[in-house]
Amino acid sequence: MRYGLFSDVHSNLEAMTVVADALKKEGVQEYFCLGDLIGYYSNPVETLDLIASLDCWKIVLGNHDAGCIGKTDLTRFSGPAADAIRWTQKQLKPHHWEMLKSLRLREEIGDIQLVHSSPFQSEEWHYLTKLEDVERNFRYFQGFICFFGHVHKPFIAEQKMDGSVRILEEHELVLQKDCRYLVNVGSVGQPRDGNPQTCYAVYDTDTQKLSIKRLDYDFETTARKTTEAGLSDYLAQRLRTGK
């Protein structure tokens, strides 16, 4: 099976359109979305409709999604992020609310687990940014691989049979059967690793090949529409730097 995985879209229609087209060209058979469909940017309606059109097998709840539907208090967000969520709430139609309210914190498909933030206390929206955080979270999922998002920085963490964990430099590799993996698939809509390109992943269970991929998209249009909608210029500017 060939899976396409993406996360942290954040109502960025330009980026999501590029990723959706790329995944179709990749010959992806099933789609997984790891949350934060909305927030930050100015096309929540169109972005949700595009994601819905992909007929994703699994979509998990992100913290911005949870904030939008009242499951996470908006005081936990920065001012620009909370303002964008309030703005988004005014744009959504009934079927968008139903879509977001149907999402769960975790999903499993065989030996694959999907979460937005972390296997440990997924509802607390922890950020896995340090090696010790990653090491800890290997204890909180079963199976071979866990895909997640939230930190907007793609990486692959590998745990060997002796329990040792390392962050791999490669973004394309064949997974080893005697190891386990935590994989951050990066962000479609707001990369924060210094690279403004949009990001997604492809995982082929037949060959065990995992690839994290980057593509150019028209972030200037997204930035312009953000400010025209009255949303934060800070959110617009960070698209240009990928930070």
N, C-alpha and C positions, 0 to 999 in steps of 0.2 A: 504494500500500500504506500502511496505517495501522499504525504500530508503537507499542506501549506499552513504555516503558523504566523500570526501577527498579533500585535498588542499596541496599546496606548495610541489609538488613532486620534482621539481628541478632536473630533469634528473637523479634521483637516481633509477636506474633500479632494484637493489636488493630489495629496500624497496617497490617499486611499485608492484613488482611481488608478494611479500608476502601479501600486502594489497588486490590486485586483487583476489588472491586465497582465502583469508579469506572472502571477501565479497560474493564470489560465494558460499562458504560453508554456509554462513549466510542465504542464500535463498533470497538475495536482488533481488527485481524486477526491480528497476530503479536506475541509478547512476547519481550523481551530482558531478561535479568537480569545486572547487572554485578558480581555477587559479594558476598561477606560475607553469606551467607544465615543464618549462625549466629553465636554469640558474644553476650556481654553479658547477654541476657535469658532468660526462663525457659520459653519454649515452642518449643524447637528441633524437636521431633518434629512438632507440629501445623503449624508454619510451613513446614517442608520439604515436608510432605504437601500443603499448600495451594499452594505454588509448583509442585510436581510436577503438580497438577491443572490448572494453566494450560497445560501442554504447551508450555513456552517453546521457541521455535525455537533460541535460543542462550542459554547461561548461562556466564559466565566465572568462574574461580577467584579468590576474594578472599583476603586475607592471614589472616583468621580461619578461613576454610575450610581454608586450607593448614596453619595451625597445628593444627587439629583432626585432620587426617589425617597429621600428621608431616612435612609438606613444608617447614614454616617453624618454626624453633626457638622455643619459648615464652619464652625469655629476651628476645626482641625485643618482647614485649608488656608493658604495665603490669601491676602485680600484680592488680588487679581483672579485667582482660581475660584474663590467663592463668588465673586461678581459674575464670572463667566458661567458658573453653574446656575445662578439665579436668572441670568439672561436666557440660558438654554431652556430652563423650565417653561418660559413663556412661549417658546417656539414649538415645543413638541405637540404632536397630535395623539389622540387616544391610543392608536396602535403602537406608537413609540413607547408610551408609558408601559403598556402591556409587555412589550419586548424586554425592557429593562427590568421590570418587576419579576420576570420569569427566570432571571439569571441566578445561579448559585455560586458560592465561593469556591467550590472544588468540583472537578469532574475527573473521572477515571475511565480509561479505555484500555483494558488488559493491563499491561505493565507500564502504561503511560499515565502520568498524573498531570493535570492542568490546574494552575492557580494564578491569581494575579500578582500577589506580592510575595508570599512565602508559604511553604508547607506548614511551618510552625505558626500557630495563631493567625491564620489567614485573615481573620476578621479585624486584626489590629493593624494591618497595613504596614508591616515591618519592611525596612529597606535592607536588602542584602548587598552591602557595599564593601564589607571587609571579609577577609578569608575566614576568620573565626565565625562570622555569621553564616557563611556558606557551609562550613564544616558542621555546625550545629544542625542545620536544616536537613542534612542527609539522614538524620535520625527520625525525621518526621514524615517521611513518605515511604511507601512500599513500592516495590517494582524496580524497573530498570532506569527510567528517566522521568524527570519532572521538568516541565516547561513553565516559565513564568515571565513576567514583565516588570512594570512598576518603576524600576530605576532608570529606564530609558537609555541604558548602556548595554549593548549585547556582549555576552561572554559565555564560555563553556567551562564548567567545572567538572572535574573527573575524580571519582573516588575509587581507589584500588582495593583489592581484596583485603589488604592489611589495614584498611581504614584511612590511609593517608589521602589527602585531598590537594589537588593543584588546580590553578586556573590556567587553562591552555591558551597559548598565543594564537593558535590556528582558529579560523572561522569556517573551515571546511575540513572534515575528516571522516574517517570510517570509525564508528563507535566499536569499542572492544566488548566482547560478551562477558568477560570476567571483571568488568568495571561497572560503575553506576554514574549517572550524570544529572547535574542540575544545569539547565540551559536558559539563559535570558535571551529572548528573541529580539530585544531592542524595541525601538519605538517607530511606528509608522509616522505619527504626526508631530512629534517634538523630540528629535534626537538630542542627547545631552553629552555625547562623547567627543565633542569638537568637530564632528562631521555632520554637516547639514543634510546629507542624503537620507532619504527614507530607508527603512530597514524591515526585513522580514526573514523567515527561515523556511527551509524545505527539508523534510525528513523522510527518507525512503526506508521502510522497514525491511524490504527484500535485500537491499545491499548494505543496510545499516549506515548509509551515508547521510551526514547532516551538514547542511550548508546555511550559513548566515550571509545574507546578500544585501547590497546597498545599491540604490538607484537615484539618479537625479530626478527632481520634480520641480514644479514651478512654485517655489516657496515665496517668491515676491508677490504673486497673486494672493496667496493665503495671507501674507502679512498685510497687504493693502485692504483686503476685505475685513480683516480683524479690526483695524482702526476705523474703517468706515462704519462698522457695526457698533462703534463706541466701546469696544473692548480694549484692554490694556495695550499700550504701545510696547511695554516691556515684553509681553507675550509675542508680539509681532517681531520685535527685534531679535529675540533669541533664535528664531527660525533661521536667520541669516548666518549665525555663528555656530549653531548646533550645540549650544550650551545652556 
